[in-house]
């Protein structure tokens, strides 16, 4: 019998398959299609202190082996999430979830995380440092070790739950940023977030997306994710939730061999709403094919 269980900071998951934030909402639409309790857990929609309408449309552009999005963190705000989304979620998802948090200042990250930290349904706080720092000319918090460390310290000071910092791949040296987060007290790393991409419409001769550029995701970025997870695993001693272009059970195992303890699935959910269910169901057969008895034995196995 294949053992698919993994442990993230003391939290045992039935399997390592986790829909990524921004591709699964709060799970409600997917729960109408299948029993989402088959998942390890899921990371819910990126939440900010205040409600956000997001970026102007069009926000999505298709491309070979992927997609580009510039949704702009549209969400109802943390107070609405706590008052409405989390209580409603109890009716269709009976496990703890990962709360994905975004912010535009260190204070905003800390405030939002402190509020979500009190919620029993939240198992991990996943802090997205790919947001522009409004006090620093719009540079992303995650592009520089000191800024990423400052967010980590501020959040750790006001929370008791495990804090995983979600890193951007749009940097020269992701390893130094991961290390800075670990040194600042992070309990884990989530990686990688989307890369940057752009499409131009040949008819209008203008960018397809209103914001011109957006986050590039999908199977095309998978090799980049494998490389970066492999590098960071060598440098840190905290668990990694790996992601980036995952669309199959084989991809899950490959990212675990690179160093992931669990694996998130993003863009694939937007192409096939049953993608995560299929991957969970395929895992035992793929484990048998490669003579794997326990998935935890695969973590960092390629090193």
N, C-alpha and C positions, 0 to 999 in steps of 0.2 A: 504493500500500500504506500503510494507516494506521499511523503510528508511535505505539504506546501506551506506550513506555518513559518512565519518570521517574527522577530521581536524588534520593535522600534522603541528605544528608551524605556524598556520595561513593559511596553504595551504589546501583547501578543495578537497578531493578525492571522486570520485563517489562511490567507495567501498574500503575496506581495503586490497584488494588482490594485492600483489606486487611480481612479479618474482624476486628471489634473484640473486645478482651478481654472475657471474661465471657459471650460469645455463641458461642464456638467451642471451648471447653475447651482441650485440647492438640492438637486437630485429628484425633484418632483416629476419633471417631464419624463425622465428615464424610468422612474418607479411605476409609471402608467404602462410601460412597455414590458418590464420584467421585474422580478424580485431582486432589487439591488443589494439585498443582504448577502448575496453570494460574493460581493466584493470584499477585499481586505478592509477598506474604508474608502472615503473620497475626500478630496480637498474642495471646499465649497468656494463659491464666487468671491473674487478678491473684494474685500470689504474695507471701506475708509470711514473716517470719523463722521463725516457728513455725507448725505446722499449725493450722487453724481449722475448727471445725465449722460456723460461720455462725450466722445468726439463727434464732429459732423459726419454725415454719410456722403458718399459710400465709404464703408469701413472695411470691406473685405475684397481681396483680389485673389483669384486663383493663379496657380503656377504649376509647373511640372513637379510632380512628387511632393506637393505641399500647398500651403496657402499663406497669405499675408493678411494680418488683421491689425486694425487700429481702433479698437472699440473704446478705449479710453477709460477703463475702470468704471463703467456704468454699474451702479449698485445702489441699493436703497438706504445705505448708511448703517452703522453698527447698532444704533438703538432699535431700528426697525428689524434688523436681523435677530436681535435678542428677544424682542417682543413678539415677533410673528413667525419668522422663518424657522428658528430652532424649535419652538413648541410644535409647529406643524410637522416638522421633520420626524418627530417622535412617532408619528402614526405610520410612517412607511420605512424608516431606517432605524434599526434597533441596536446599532453599534455607535461608538464614539466617532467623531469626525475630525478632520484637520481644518482649522480655521485659517484661511489665507488672508493676510492683512497687508494693506498698502498705505502709504502716507506721503505727505509732501514736506514734512518737517519731523525732526526727532521727537518733538513733543506729541505730535499727532500719532506717530507709531506707538509711543508709550501709552497714551490715553486709550487708544482702540484695543491694544493688547490687554491692558489692565481690565477693561470691561469684559472681554471674551474669556479671560482667564478664570472668571468666576462661574462660567457655564459648565455644568457637569457633562454635557454632551461633547465638549471640546477635549480631544485627547492630546493634540499637538497644535502649537501656534506656528504657522509657516509665514515668515516675514519676508515679503517681496521687496528687495532693495533695488529693484530696477526702476523705481519711480524718480522723477526729476526733483532734486532738492531745491525748493523755492528760495531758500536763503543762500544758495550758492550758485546762482546763475543758471539754474535748471540742469546742472550736471547730475546724473544718476548717482544715488548713494552707493550703488554697488560697483562703481567703476574705479574705486580707490580704497585701499585697505583701511585707512583711518576713518573714513566716513561709514563704511560697513561695520567696523568695530564700534563706533559711537552709537549706531542704531542698536546693535546687539546688546551693549552694556545698558542702555536706557530701558530696553524691553525686559531684560533679565532682572533689573532692579525692581520692577513692579509686578512680576509674574512668578507663579510657582510651577506652571506646567512646562514641559519640554519646549524649547524654542529652536526651530530649524530656520536657517537663513537661506532664502531662495536667491541664487546667484545668476547674474547675467553672463552670457558667453561673449558679449560685445566688449571684451577687455583684452589687454595685451597679456596679462598674467593672472589667470583665475586662481592659481595655486596660492599666491601671496594673499589674495583676498579671503579665500577659505581659511587659511591659517590665521589671519587676523581675527576672523569671526570666532574661531575655536579659542584663541587666546583671550578673547573678550567674554567668553562664557557660553557660547552657543552649544546646544546639546546635539545639534546635527546640521547637515547641509542638504538643501534641495537644489538639484541642478540637472540640466541647464534650462533656463528660461529661453524665450524665443531669440533668434538672431534678428538682425535688421535686414529688411528687403524692400523692394520697390518694383512696381510694374508701370509701364506707360502704354496708354491706349493709342494704337496706330491710327485710328480714325480721327480722334480729337487731338492727337499729338500732345496729350496732357497726362499727368499721373492719374492712375485709376482711382487711388484712394484720396479722399479729400485732404487728409493730413500729409499727403505725398508719400511718406514712408510708414512702415509698420513692422510688426513682429512676424518673422518668417518661421513657420513651423511645418511639421510633416516629415515623412520618411526621408526626405533629402538631407535633413540635419542629423540623422542617426549616427553616422560615423564621427561627427564632431562631438556628440554627446558621449560616445564610448571613450574617445580620446581624453576628454576633459575629466570624466569620472575616474578614469584610470590614473590620471596625473594627481588629482586631489586625494584619492584613496592612499597614494604613496606618502602624502604629506600630513594627513590628519589622523587622529585616533577616534573621531566621532563618526556616527553612522551617516550614510549618504542615502537620500531618496533620489534615485536616478530617473531622468526623463529626457525626452528629445527624440521625436520621430518613431516612437514605439508603436508597432501595429500587429505583433504576433507574440506567441508564447516563446518562440526562439529568441526574439528581441529581448524579452524580459530576462531570460537566462544569460544572454550575452552581457547585458548591462550589470547583472549581478556578478558575473565573472570579473568585470572591470572594477567592481567595488561597491555596487549598490546593495543596500539591505532590503529595500523595497523599490518598486518601479511605478512611476506615474505614466498614464496614457492620456495624451492631449488631443491633438488634431484628429486622430482616428475616430474619436467619438462624434465628430461633426460630419464625418463621411458615412459612418455606420454606427447608429445608436446602440447596436448590440456588440460593438467591438470588445468592450471589457468583459462582458459575459462570455463571449467566444474564447477570449484569451484564458480566462479562469478555467473554462471547461477543457481547453486543449492542454493545459499545463501538465496533468498527470501522464498523458500519452507521450508528450515531448520529453518529460523526465525519464520515462521508461526507455525511450529511443536512445537517449544518451547515458543510460545506466546511472541515473541520479536517484538516490533514495530520499535524501533530505535536501530541500532547497538551501537551507542555511549553510550547507557544506560548500555551496557555490560562491558565497560572498568573498570577493577578492581572489577567487581561484586562479585567475590568469596571471597573478603576480609571482 
